[in-house]
Amino acid sequence: MTTIPLSTLDLVLAALLLIINGWISVRLDLGLERTLAVAAARMVVQLLLVALVLRMLFETVSPALTALAASVMVGFAGYEAMARQDRRLTGAWSYGLGTTAMLFAGVTVTVVALATQLRPDPWFHPRYAIPLLGMVLGNTMTGVALGMERLVDSLRRDRLAVESMLALGYTRPEAFRPAVRVAVRAALIPVINTMAATGLVFLPGMMTGQILAGADPMLAVKYQMLVIFLIAGGTGLGVIIAVKGVAYRLSDGRHRLRLDRLAPARR
């Protein structure tokens, strides 16, 4: 089965479906028409630029360029995770903690997959490394952002309970444990729901894309299962690092709750 090519006209016709969203926004007075248009334009520009960059990476197969592209992806993921926080940590922690968690989780999971399951030649080939890292980072970013925000909210809401436990002699890991459990659980729910619903409720984008490109459905399913397992593992690893890091930052060596290390809420 050959791949069906898509023309610019095909994409324009598909983009016209956004008129439905614009009509809904106007009809309900949501004020999202401009935001919708800007988001669509950004998506088109970003994807075209990514296609050009990937084409160049695939032609050169340079470990340095692959590492540079991966670094840029991690950097933007860290910024997006920080931007989703209503109450950020002060100083470099606001950006550095989430970025470090995603860097460690994303790179670890991607390297393991390249070295054990896929085994491309060379092992760092950007055709495999960049898409895998992108999928892992995208989902890990959501989990990290959600976990960090939920932990901060829990500690602020239950401040008296946490401080009472600390005053009674509990260590900071013991006093923070209920809030950490809530945060980690909330961060992992989306990826668990994705695994539970995949196949029966929806067909993931990667699998659908492969099938549309002419791949055997069974092969597409195997690749999709691999990707979801990688995403789940990367999300769990990134979330626990980020949540534990926030808990460490919002306490000190004297086992005190330090909410003063949070920046003011954004308006």
N, C-alpha and C positions, 0 to 999 in steps of 0.2 A: 504494500500500500504506500503510495507516494504522499508527500506532505502537500497540503492544499495551500497555495500562496495567498497572502492577503495584500490587497492593494490599499493605497491611501483612501480611495473612495469607500472601501469596505469599513475602514476604521471610522471615517466620518459618519457613515450611516449608523454605526453602533453608538457613536458619541451623541447622536441626536436623541438617544434615549434619556440623556440627562435633562432634556426639556421637561420630562415628567417630574423630576425632582424640583426643577425650578418652578413649575406650575404649582406643586404642592406648597413650596415655600411662599409663593405669592398669595395663594389662596388662603393659607392659614396665617399669613402675616408673620412668618418666621424670620425674615430678614437674612436668609441664607443664600440668596441668589449670587451675590458677589463672592462670598466665600466659596460657594460651589464652583463658580467659574475659575477662580484663582487656583483652587485645589486641582481641578482638571488640567489647567494649563501647566501647573507645576509638575504634575504627574507625567504629562507628555514630554516636557523638556527633560526632566530627570531621567526618564527611561531611555530617551534617545541618546543622551549623554552616556548613560551606563552601557548602552549597546556599542557605542564607539569605543569606550574604554575597554570593554570586554573583548571586542574584536582585536584591539591592539595587544592586549595581554595574551590572548590565545595564539597570536602570531609570534610573539617574542619568547614566551614561556620563560620569563626571568624570575628567579626567586626574590630578587630585590623589589621588582615592581609588584609582584604578588603580595609581598609583605607590606609594601606601601599602601596598596589598595585595601588590604585587610585592616591596616591601622586607621585609615580614613573611615572605614565602615564602623569600627569600634568607637572612634571619636564621635561620630554623629549619633550613634546609638546612646552613648553616655550623655550627650547633650539633650536628646529627646527624653531620656529617663529623668534627668534633672528638671526639665521644663514641665513635667507632669506633676511635680511635687508642689503642694500648696504651702507647706512649711518645710523649707529646705534646711539642711545643715549649714552652719556658717563656714566661711573660709573655703579652702580648696576641697574640703570633704564633700561639699554639695555636688561637685562634678566628679571628683576622683574616686569616691567609694563605689558608685554605681558602675563607672567605667571600668574600674579594676575588676569588679565581680564579673562583668560581662566579658572582659578580655580573657580572664582565666577560664571561665566556663566555655566560651565559644571556641577558643583556640584548642583547649584540651579535647573537647568532644570532636571537633573537626579533624584534628591530627589523628586521634584514635580511629575514626572512620576511614581516613585516607590510608592509614598504615595497616589496618586489619581487614576491613570489608571491601573497599574499592580497589586499593593497591594500584593506582595509576602509575605510569612511567613518563616523567619523573613523579615522585610521590606528591610534590607540591604543585602539580599542574593546575593552572588557574581555572581551567574548564570544570574541574571538580571542586577545588578548594574554595573558590569565591562563592559559587551558588550555595554550597553547603553551609559555609560560614554565615552567609546572608540569612538563610532560613532559620538557623539556630539563633543568631543574634536578634532577629525580629521578634521571635517569641520569648526569648530570654529577657529582652528589654521590657516587654509587657509585664512579665512576672516580677522582675526586679523593681520596677516602678510601683507596681501594686503592693508588693510586700513592704517596701520602705514607707510608703504613704500610710498603709494600714497600721504598721508598728507605731509610727509617730502619733496617729490618731488615738490608738489604744492607750499609749502612755499618757497622753494629755487628758483623755477622758477618765482614766483610772489612776490619776496621779496620786490621790490620797491613799488608795489601797497599796500602790507600789511603795510609797514613802513609809507607810505604816509597817509593811513587811521589812523594809530596810531598817527601820527604827527598832524592830523586835529582834534584830540580829541576823536576818536572812542575808545571804550574799547577793550581789547584783544579778548573777545568772539565775538564782532561785526566784528573786522578786520579779525579774523580767520574763520568766518562763511563760506565764499565761499570755502575755502580750505577744511574745515571739511565736507561740503556737498559733494564735489567731492570725498573725501576719503571714506566716508560712503557708498555713492552710488556705487562706484567701488567694495567695499568689499562685498556688498549684491547682486550684479548682478549674481555671480555664483550660489548661492543657489536659487535665483529666477528662473534662467534658468533651474536648476535641477527640480524644482517643475513643471515648464511649460512643460518640455519634458518627465517627468516620465510617463510611461504607453504607450505613443504613439511612442516615439523615442527609448526608451530603458527600460529594466526591471532592477531595482536596484539589487545589489548583495544580500542583505538580503532576499528580496522576492524570488529571483531565488533559493537561497540556501534552503529556506524553502520548496519550491515546489519540488525541487530535493530530499529533505529528506522525502517527502511523505505528507506534510501538505496540507490541503484544500486550493485551490487558494484564496477563499474569505477571509479566516483567514490570509493568508500570505499578502494579499493586505491591510487588516486592520492594521496589525503590521507595514507594510511599511509606511502607511500614518501617523501612530503615530510617527514613527522614523523621518520622514521628517519634521513634525511639530516641534518636539523637536530640530532637527538640525537647522531649521530656527530661532526658538526662541533663542536658545543658541548662534547662530552666531550673531544675531542682538544685543543681550545683551553684548557679548564679544567685538564686534567691537566698539560700542559706548563708552564703558569704555576705551578701548585701545586708540582710536582716541582722545577722550577728554583728556586722560592722556598725550599723546604726545603733544597736543596743550598747556596744562598747563605747561609742562616741557620746551617747547620752547618759553616761555614768562616769564615775572616776574611781581612782584607787581607794578612796575612802568610802566606797559603796553608797554614793549619793546619786539621786536622779538629777540630771543636768539639762533641764529643758531650756535653760538660758543659751544653750548652744544651737538653738534653732533660730533661723532668721524670721522676721515678722511675716505674717501671712500676706500673700499677694492680694491686691484688690482686683 
